[in-house]
Amino acid sequence: MVEILAYAFGIMYTPGPVNLLSLNTGLNTHTRLKFCIGVGCAMLLLFVLFGYTGAWLVSPKYQIVISVLGCIYIAYLAFKIARANVKVSACSQPDATLTFRSGLLMQLLNPKAPIAILPITTVQFPAAEISGMAILFWSLVLATMAFGAPTVYMLMGRYLSGWISKPSYFRVLNLAMAVLLFYVAGDIAYSHVFQAWI
């Protein structure tokens, strides 16, 4: 369970298009929680969809292949995040566009969303024996985390706008998230690849 939460936290809370848009909105002293709720609802839809179809979409005999690819991809993400240079600048944001509907659609169309969800639903859920109603429960927990990510960025931008735009602070955040993702990649490699071969 810890690995699921660690992976979800690492992937959802790193700077991405939704989080940076939320940060920029906060830097301009706006708070649009309807947008963040839309993001969370989109993730809930995707978690439920892939959670209940994951076992059907991916046969157990292919899960080791997915685990290997997932480890490589997660480690690659960690490497890219550790090396990323994030530039944040406040600009005029058309505030009225940040609605529930725009958050929902933006996250449904965000390529980072299925990338975050598929390793959880096709590898980590089956490994943790999460099935039936437990999938719905964990989907709600993870969707709440997904709602929290842009909300945290928005609030950071709003209340810490004096110093949050300094690249050094984002560097520390990126390195922390990269370490978390490397941990998850290592855990999947050991638990779902190495031990499966033994």
Backbone hydrogen bonds, N-H to C=O, Kabsch-Sander energy under -0.5 kcal/mol:
donor,donor_aa,acceptor,acceptor_aa,energy
5,L,1,M,-2.2
6,A,2,V,-2.9
7,Y,3,E,-2.6
8,A,4,I,-2.6
9,F,5,L,-2.8
10,G,6,A,-2.8
11,I,7,Y,-2.6
12,M,8,A,-2.6
13,Y,9,F,-2.1
20,L,16,G,-3.0
21,L,17,P,-1.9
22,S,18,V,-2.1
23,L,19,N,-2.5
24,N,20,L,-2.6
25,T,21,L,-2.0
26,G,22,S,-2.3
27,L,23,L,-2.7
28,N,24,N,-1.1
29,T,26,G,-2.2
30,H,25,T,-1.9
35,F,32,R,-0.8
36,C,32,R,-1.0
37,I,33,L,-2.5
38,G,34,K,-2.1
39,V,35,F,-1.8
40,G,36,C,-2.3
41,C,37,I,-2.5
42,A,38,G,-2.0
43,M,39,V,-2.0
44,L,40,G,-2.2
45,L,41,C,-2.4
46,L,42,A,-2.2
47,F,43,M,-3.0
48,V,44,L,-2.6
49,L,45,L,-2.5
50,F,46,L,-2.9
51,G,47,F,-2.5
52,Y,48,V,-2.2
53,T,49,L,-1.3
54,G,50,F,-1.7
57,L,53,T,-3.5
58,V,54,G,-2.7
59,S,57,L,-0.6
62,Y,59,S,-2.1
63,Q,60,P,-1.1
66,I,62,Y,-2.3
67,S,63,Q,-2.6
68,V,64,I,-2.4
69,L,65,V,-2.7
70,G,66,I,-3.1
71,C,67,S,-2.7
72,I,68,V,-2.4
73,Y,69,L,-2.7
74,I,70,G,-3.0
75,A,71,C,-2.6
76,Y,72,I,-2.4
77,L,73,Y,-2.8
78,A,74,I,-2.5
79,F,75,A,-2.5
80,K,76,Y,-2.7
81,I,77,L,-2.9
82,A,78,A,-2.5
83,R,79,F,-1.5
84,A,80,K,-0.9
84,A,81,I,-0.6
86,V,84,A,-0.6
87,K,85,N,-0.5
88,V,86,V,-0.5
95,D,93,Q,-1.8
97,T,94,P,-1.9
98,L,95,D,-1.7
99,T,97,T,-1.8
103,G,99,T,-2.2
104,L,100,F,-2.6
105,L,101,R,-2.7
106,M,102,S,-2.5
107,Q,103,G,-2.0
108,L,104,L,-2.2
109,L,105,L,-2.0
110,N,107,Q,-0.5
113,A,110,N,-1.6
115,I,111,P,-1.0
116,A,112,K,-1.9
117,I,113,A,-2.0
118,L,114,P,-2.8
120,I,116,A,-0.5
121,T,117,I,-2.7
122,T,118,L,-2.6
123,V,119,P,-1.2
124,Q,119,P,-2.2
125,F,120,I,-3.2
127,A,123,V,-1.9
128,A,124,Q,-2.0
129,E,126,P,-1.2
130,I,125,F,-2.9
131,S,129,E,-0.7
134,A,131,S,-1.7
135,I,132,G,-1.1
136,L,132,G,-0.8
137,F,133,M,-2.2
138,W,134,A,-2.9
139,S,135,I,-2.3
140,L,136,L,-2.1
141,V,137,F,-2.2
142,L,138,W,-2.7
143,A,139,S,-2.5
144,T,140,L,-2.0
145,M,141,V,-1.7
146,A,142,L,-2.1
147,F,143,A,-2.2
148,G,144,T,-2.0
149,A,145,M,-1.6
151,T,147,F,-1.3
152,V,148,G,-2.9
153,Y,149,A,-2.1
154,M,150,P,-2.5
155,L,151,T,-2.6
156,M,152,V,-2.7
157,G,153,Y,-2.5
158,R,154,M,-2.2
159,Y,155,L,-2.8
160,L,156,M,-2.2
163,W,160,L,-1.4
164,I,160,L,-2.6
166,K,163,W,-1.6
169,Y,166,K,-1.2
170,F,166,K,-1.0
171,R,167,P,-2.1
172,V,168,S,-1.8
173,L,169,Y,-2.0
174,N,170,F,-2.9
175,L,171,R,-2.5
176,A,172,V,-2.3
177,M,173,L,-2.3
178,A,174,N,-2.5
179,V,175,L,-2.3
180,L,176,A,-1.9
181,L,177,M,-2.3
182,F,178,A,-2.5
183,Y,179,V,-2.1
184,V,180,L,-1.9
185,A,181,L,-2.6
186,G,182,F,-2.5
187,D,183,Y,-2.4
188,I,184,V,-2.6
189,A,185,A,-2.4
190,Y,186,G,-2.3
191,S,187,D,-3.2
192,H,188,I,-2.4
193,V,188,I,-0.7
193,V,189,A,-0.7
194,F,189,A,-3.1
195,Q,190,Y,-2.1
197,W,193,V,-1.3
197,W,194,F,-0.6
198,I,194,F,-1.0
